[in-house]
């Protein structure tokens, strides 16, 4: 099983487990991350926001 297939199975499992409406499996789209989830979601100023989040994580330790 490839990593993408495993991730898709995890998503499907969560949908079922949490009682969310289950769409056709073909409707689910899994794509590889760029490494910046904010950028992947289309957030403005994603690089700056990621840097701030990483800084906050380090400070919180």
FENRA-V182571 format. One record per residue. N is the residue number from 1. RES is the residue in one small letter. PHI is phi in whole degrees, -180 to 180 (999 if undefined). PSI is psi in whole degrees, -180 to 180 (999 if undefined). D_LAST is the distance of its C-alpha to the last C-alpha in Angstrom with 1 decimal. Layout:
n: <N & N>
res: <RES & RES>
phi: <PHI & PHI>
psi: <PSI & PSI>
d_last: <D_LAST & D_LAST>
This chain:
n: <1 & 2 & 3 & 4 & 5 & 6 & 7 & 8 & 9 & 10 & 11 & 12 & 13 & 14 & 15 & 16 & 17 & 18 & 19 & 20 & 21 & 22 & 23 & 24 & 25 & 26 & 27 & 28 & 29 & 30 & 31 & 32 & 33 & 34 & 35 & 36 & 37 & 38 & 39 & 40 & 41 & 42 & 43 & 44 & 45 & 46 & 47 & 48 & 49 & 50 & 51 & 52 & 53 & 54 & 55 & 56 & 57 & 58 & 59 & 60 & 61>
res: <x & x & x & x & x & x & x & x & x & x & x & x & x & x & x & x & x & x & x & x & x & x & x & x & x & x & x & x & x & x & x & x & x & x & x & x & x & x & x & x & x & x & x & x & x & x & x & x & x & x & x & x & x & x & x & x & x & x & x & x & x>
phi: <999 & -75 & -62 & -67 & -66 & -65 & -63 & -64 & -65 & -63 & -62 & -60 & -61 & -67 & -60 & -68 & -63 & -88 & 71 & -78 & -60 & -95 & -88 & -57 & -58 & -68 & -77 & -76 & -120 & -116 & -133 & -72 & -78 & -81 & 102 & -129 & -61 & -66 & -66 & -60 & -87 & 83 & -69 & -70 & 51 & -59 & -63 & -65 & -64 & -64 & -60 & -65 & -65 & -66 & -63 & -62 & -63 & -67 & -64 & -68 & -58>
psi: <129 & 167 & -39 & -39 & -39 & -43 & -40 & -40 & -39 & -44 & -48 & -42 & -42 & -40 & -47 & -46 & -39 & 2 & 23 & 155 & 132 & 118 & 172 & 140 & -30 & -20 & -20 & 134 & 123 & 129 & 157 & 140 & 150 & -10 & -10 & 101 & -32 & -40 & -42 & -33 & -2 & 21 & 144 & 148 & 44 & -42 & -44 & -42 & -40 & -43 & -42 & -41 & -41 & -40 & -44 & -39 & -43 & -43 & -38 & -25 & 999>
d_last: <35.7 & 34.0 & 30.3 & 31.6 & 33.9 & 31.2 & 29.0 & 32.0 & 32.7 & 29.2 & 29.8 & 33.2 & 31.9 & 29.4 & 32.2 & 34.5 & 32.0 & 30.9 & 34.6 & 34.3 & 37.5 & 38.1 & 39.6 & 41.5 & 39.3 & 41.0 & 39.4 & 35.9 & 34.7 & 31.9 & 31.1 & 28.9 & 25.7 & 25.5 & 21.8 & 21.0 & 21.5 & 22.1 & 24.9 & 26.2 & 26.6 & 28.3 & 25.9 & 27.0 & 25.0 & 22.9 & 21.7 & 20.5 & 18.8 & 17.0 & 15.9 & 14.6 & 12.8 & 11.2 & 10.3 & 8.8 & 6.6 & 5.5 & 5.5 & 3.8 & 0.0>
